[in-house]
């Protein structure tokens, strides 16, 4: 029978547990598996962001010998943000491994590792959902507390930026003007291009995460249907529509929310894809001596034994993330009508 001192082996150190946690397969969620946010480890809990208001302007003709046109001074701001922490724990009781035998096809250590991996897998599922929550708010320029939905950081406010006016897509119009929806998409793309600055030099790939009603009316819209009727994707219009459709230079996706969050049914949020440095998520080290001054990882696992009664082992996961949109003025939102 396995005894509690089995947990003193190398297989159950914070390094090995964290490595095991990284190897547990999981089904990535919509944003978590997209690679939209670049992950960066930092060595402290505070991240300092410097912003510079660089501008481009045309230089007018000047008379020879006249005064030079003066460059507009750059405005630089430095702000500090704290990586917030989330953590959760589970317990393995001595009674749970009471009947683990020392002989057979597996060793006691291997069987206990399997139980540890099972419980870590459950914790990881909750962590992945939490990461998705933070990335979902990140594409809206916000950091929110999952406990009550309170806004912790508003990057529009922090950078002194007014959010763009919500766009009315007028999807419930029974008799829309010809080409009206495509023009609306084009205007939205151009407004994002104007605020993108030097982050992107080529064509901008714009994506929309849509609520159910917004997406349903979009794919049922006359312009969208006519666009797809003579293509291989026309089959989608005759049966169940896929969760993603491209129109007017924008990729629209029905966002499958859950765990109490998601896009409001009549709304959509827009953001550019494949723009290096636009979305980042910083990870600070765990609160342990072992990880002091090391580059932070996305998720840590550790084990706390019951030193007093030797009755249980506590498994803990911890993460210290800070998602950020470095240029929140490019973010857009829309309503169905």
SVG drawing of the C-alpha trace seen along z (x, -y; Angstrom):
<svg xmlns="http://www.w3.org/2000/svg" viewBox="-39 -84 56 92">
<polyline fill="none" stroke="black" stroke-width="0.4" points="0.0,0.0 1.3,-3.4 2.3,-5.7 2.2,-9.5 6.0,-9.7 5.8,-8.7 5.0,-12.4 8.5,-13.3 10.0,-11.9 11.3,-14.0 8.2,-13.4 6.2,-15.7 8.3,-18.8 6.9,-22.2 9.0,-21.9 7.8,-18.4 4.2,-19.2 4.3,-22.3 5.8,-20.3 3.1,-17.7 0.5,-20.4 1.8,-21.7 1.6,-18.2 -2.0,-17.6 -4.0,-17.7 -6.8,-20.1 -9.3,-21.4 -8.4,-25.0 -11.2,-27.6 -11.9,-30.1 -9.4,-32.8 -7.0,-30.7 -6.0,-28.5 -5.9,-31.2 -2.4,-32.6 -3.8,-36.1 -2.1,-37.1 1.7,-36.9 2.8,-35.4 5.7,-37.1 7.2,-36.1 8.3,-38.8 10.4,-38.7 8.2,-40.9 4.5,-41.4 4.6,-45.0 4.7,-45.6 5.7,-49.1 4.2,-50.2 5.5,-53.2 3.3,-54.8 4.5,-57.3 2.2,-59.5 4.0,-59.5 2.2,-61.3 2.7,-61.5 2.0,-64.8 2.6,-66.2 5.4,-68.8 4.2,-71.8 6.2,-73.6 8.3,-76.5 9.7,-79.6 13.5,-79.5 15.0,-81.2 11.8,-80.9 11.6,-79.4 11.4,-75.6 8.1,-73.9 8.3,-72.7 7.9,-69.1 5.2,-68.3 6.8,-67.1 6.2,-63.5 4.2,-62.9 5.5,-59.9 3.7,-58.4 4.8,-55.6 2.3,-53.5 2.7,-50.6 0.2,-47.7 0.1,-44.9 -0.2,-41.3 -3.3,-40.0 -3.3,-36.6 -5.8,-33.7 -5.3,-30.4 -7.3,-27.2 -6.7,-24.1 -7.8,-20.5 -7.0,-17.8 -5.9,-14.2 -6.8,-12.4 -4.9,-9.5 -8.1,-7.4 -8.1,-7.9 -4.8,-6.1 -5.4,-3.6 -5.7,-0.6 -2.8,-1.5 -0.6,1.7 3.1,1.8 3.1,4.7 1.3,5.3 1.6,3.7 2.2,0.3 4.3,-1.0 2.7,-2.9 4.4,-6.0 2.9,-5.7 -0.6,-5.1 -0.4,-8.1 1.0,-10.2 -2.1,-9.2 -4.4,-10.4 -2.4,-13.7 -2.6,-14.2 -6.4,-13.6 -6.9,-16.2 -4.5,-18.6 -6.4,-18.1 -9.6,-19.3 -7.8,-22.4 -6.3,-23.1 -9.7,-23.0 -10.8,-25.8 -7.6,-27.7 -8.2,-27.5 -11.7,-28.9 -10.3,-31.7 -7.6,-32.5 -10.4,-32.6 -12.3,-35.0 -9.3,-37.4 -8.6,-37.2 -12.2,-37.8 -12.1,-41.0 -8.7,-41.8 -10.0,-42.1 -12.4,-44.8 -9.5,-46.7 -10.5,-45.6 -9.3,-43.5 -12.1,-42.3 -12.4,-40.3 -14.1,-37.0 -15.6,-37.0 -18.1,-39.9 -17.2,-41.2 -15.9,-44.5 -13.5,-46.3 -9.9,-46.2 -8.2,-48.0 -9.7,-50.0 -7.0,-50.6 -9.1,-53.3 -9.1,-55.3 -5.5,-54.5 -4.2,-55.7 -6.7,-58.6 -8.6,-57.2 -12.3,-57.6 -13.8,-54.3 -15.1,-54.4 -18.9,-54.8 -20.8,-51.6 -21.7,-50.8 -25.3,-50.0 -25.2,-47.1 -29.0,-47.5 -29.3,-43.7 -33.1,-43.7 -33.8,-46.0 -36.2,-44.1 -35.4,-46.2 -31.8,-47.3 -30.2,-49.5 -28.1,-47.6 -24.5,-47.2 -25.2,-48.9 -23.8,-46.1 -20.6,-45.8 -20.1,-49.6 -20.6,-49.4 -17.9,-46.8 -15.6,-48.8 -16.1,-51.9 -15.3,-49.9 -12.1,-48.5 -11.0,-52.0 -11.7,-53.4 -9.5,-50.7 -6.7,-51.4 -6.7,-55.1 -6.0,-54.3 -3.6,-51.4 -0.6,-53.6 2.7,-51.8 1.7,-48.5 0.5,-47.1 1.8,-48.1 -0.3,-45.8 -3.9,-44.9 -5.6,-44.5 -7.3,-41.2 -10.3,-42.2 -12.3,-39.6 -15.6,-39.9 -16.8,-37.8 -20.6,-37.8 -23.5,-37.1 -26.0,-34.5 -28.7,-36.9 -26.2,-39.2 -24.6,-36.2 -27.9,-34.6 -29.1,-37.8 -25.8,-38.4 -25.8,-35.1 -29.4,-35.5 -28.8,-38.9 -29.6,-39.3 -26.1,-40.5 -24.4,-37.7 -26.6,-35.0 -26.2,-36.3 -22.4,-36.3 -22.3,-32.7 -25.0,-31.3 -22.7,-30.5 -19.8,-29.2 -18.9,-25.9 -20.0,-27.3 -23.6,-27.6 -24.4,-24.2 -24.0,-26.0 -27.0,-28.2 -29.2,-25.2 -28.3,-23.5 -26.8,-24.4 -24.6,-27.5 -21.0,-27.1 -19.8,-29.2 -17.7,-31.4 -18.3,-33.4 -16.3,-36.0 -17.9,-39.0 -16.8,-42.5 -13.2,-41.8 -14.2,-40.8 -14.3,-37.3 -17.4,-37.0 -17.5,-34.2 -20.3,-33.2 -18.6,-33.3 -19.5,-30.3 -19.5,-31.7 -20.0,-29.9 -19.3,-30.0 -21.2,-33.2 -19.5,-35.3 -19.8,-35.8 -20.8,-38.4 -24.3,-39.8 -26.7,-38.2 -27.3,-41.4 -23.7,-42.6 -20.3,-42.0 -16.8,-43.0 -14.1,-43.7 -10.3,-43.5 -7.4,-43.1 -5.6,-39.8 -2.0,-38.9 -0.6,-42.2 2.6,-41.7 2.6,-43.4 -1.0,-44.5 -2.2,-41.9 0.1,-40.7 -0.3,-38.7 2.4,-39.0 3.0,-36.3 4.6,-37.1 6.4,-34.4 4.6,-32.4 4.7,-33.5 7.4,-31.0 11.1,-31.3 11.8,-28.7 10.5,-31.1 11.8,-34.4 13.3,-36.5 12.7,-33.9 10.7,-34.5 7.0,-33.9 5.1,-31.0 1.5,-30.9 0.5,-28.4 2.2,-26.9 1.4,-23.8 2.6,-22.8 1.9,-20.4 1.4,-21.3 1.5,-18.3 -0.3,-18.0 2.7,-18.3 0.6,-18.1 -1.6,-15.0 -0.3,-13.5 -3.9,-13.0 -3.9,-14.9 -1.9,-16.5 -3.1,-19.8 -2.6,-20.4 -2.5,-24.1 -2.4,-26.0 -1.5,-29.6 -1.2,-32.1 -0.3,-35.8 -1.5,-37.1 -1.9,-40.6 -3.6,-40.7 -3.2,-44.0 -4.1,-45.6 -1.3,-48.0 -3.4,-50.1 -7.0,-50.0 -8.2,-52.7 -8.3,-50.0 -11.0,-48.1 -14.6,-48.4 -18.1,-47.2 -21.4,-46.9 -25.0,-46.1 -27.4,-44.2 -29.9,-47.1"/>
</svg>
